[in-house]
Amino acid sequence: MSTSGSTFRIDGRAAMFAGSAVGVLLVLVYVGSGAGRWFDAALAGYLIGVLMGVFAVVYRYLVWIQRPPTARLNRRGWESFRRKGRVGHNAVGLVGLVGTNLLAQGFIRKRSTARWAAHQLVFWGCLLAAAVTFPLTLGWVHFESVGQQGSHYKAFFFGIGTGSFSATSLVGFTTFHLLNISAFMVIGGVLIFLFRRTRDPGALAVERSGDFLALAGLFGVSITGLFLTASTMWLEGRYYAFLTNVHALTVIMGLLYIPFGKLFHIFQRPANLGVHFYRAEGARGVQHECRECHKPYASAMQVADLKEVLPAVGFDYRDNAGGNWQDICPSCRRKMVTAAQVARVGGFG
Amino acid sequence: MGSPLIRGNMFVIDQSRCIGCEACVQACEECGTHRGESLIHLEFVDRGATPQTAPMVCMHCEDPTCAQVCPADAIKQNEDGVVQSSLKPRCIGCSNCVLACPFGVPKYFALPDQMMKCDMCYDRTSVGLKPMCASVCPSQALWFGTPEEFADTRRGELMFEFRFGNQLVPTKVATVVNDRSDGPVDPLAEPPSRWQDDPFGLEEAFS
């Protein structure tokens, strides 16, 4: 799929910011791991994957946000949020929107409950896995035995001691199996998605390889992670060295896939919150009237924004009389296209 | 390998033939890619002046304005030129596409907070079947077939270009005109008068 042809060039500024993000992360690794003392060398491959992933995601995000319509919406969203006299109201609203839209994802539930359940399982499973693996990989979290008690552990975050627990307690069992729990959640979600997709002719028709690739990647990361647990618990560690390499490979490939594929919506979707403020600001402001039917059909702010964005993406809808096709509402556009076509075949019947 | 759609069939909309029966509106809801939501537009042009109705499907522009103004890169065009509905994970519901489309095609749905648009019933056309609307249109205002079938059964010439002010918009979906050499369909152009100032040539004869 494509929208239009474009020439490839490296965005130096975006690359610089992405490089800076990697630099900041490396400093945090150095500080968080006690100058490398608590850094787990076995996880070095994952660290390289994370650093490359961070570079790619930041670069892709910055390139994306510079596109004329995205840049305009980004600016307008923040302007609307910071509007004088509404910051407090908007801040409260933002908390609510994060809860309902980004976390509970109610808008997906309105499409389909099964789809929502699948997405929630994958979403929370991935968040849980990230919350465990990223701090471990970056050396921010490590465990130490409590005194001479080999069965008791204490977790340290950035070198600061937190609570201790018994490895055989429920807390201990849950802590050491968090990744298994997250793997089951993700696999459950992936299977629901696959079940739906393979039985929906409409979804299959518009299917692109990226959709299945994302599901395959999530499944691959989860199942190879579970293989490690199976090897440890039931196979006396057999094949562990091989399995750990396979798992690391799937994770690193997954990290590198994020900016290029379907999973990039993780970073795009929060823009929806800006749209809420933009829309509310537009509704409070002047409404644009259609020049044909003289009825308001959109906020004057959004129509004005589009009139500036359109030339930037290669369109000129102005006419010789000083007007603009964008000043006509969608309904009148449809009627005028019909009238023009009818005139070309002899007039109204 | 291309889909059967690009191997020969094409979608034609001849608004002048529309009788406003709304069969297409009902059939559109049955499309597999957007079940339950009718995405075709159908309205009267000017009910007080004419019974003419205005049906509108996506014209599938070669360079889709909707996709270019989408801040979320949510609207994609297939290899065969069909412009798809917004990608569900990406669409952020800003309605830029709804307002910018020169044909007024995309629809915003508030509950799922998402734009949806006609995708030429891609589940059907990609395997050579007619779109739902064309399969039920009794007057063949909405028509799907090969150029040869069109030439054998229809009058008029196919037009794949529209003009909106300075903007020329080539489309994948065709409309019908009497004479293609008159240029693109232009809604802002002065319509040719149906009245003849001197129908019997009297002025010319006595001048």
Interface residues (C-beta under 8 A of the other chain):
Chain A: M1 S2 T3 S4 W64 R67 P69 T70 R72 L73 N74 F107 I108 K110 R111 D200 P201 G202 A203 L204 A205 V206 K262 H265 Q268 R269 A271 N272 G274 V275 Y278 R279 A298 Q302 V303 L306 V309 L310 V313 G314 F315 D316 Y317 R318 D319 N320 G323 N324 W325 Q326 C329 P330 S331 C332 R333 R334 K335 M336 V337 T338 A339 A340 Q341 V342 A343 R344 V345 G346 G347 F348 G349
Chain B: D14 Q15 S16 C18 C31 G32 T33 H34 R35 H41 E43 V45 D46 T50 P51 Q52 T53 A54 P55 M56 D63 P64 T65 A67 Q68 V69 C70 P71 A72 D73 I75 K76 Q77 N78 E79 Q84 S85 L87 K88 P89 R90 I92 G93 C94 S95 N96 V98 L99 A100 C101 P102 F103 G104 V105 L111 P112 D113 Q114 D119 Y122 D123 S126 G156 M159 F162 F164 G165 N166 Q167 T175 V176 V177 N178 D179 D182 V185 D186 P187 L188 A189 P191 P192 R194
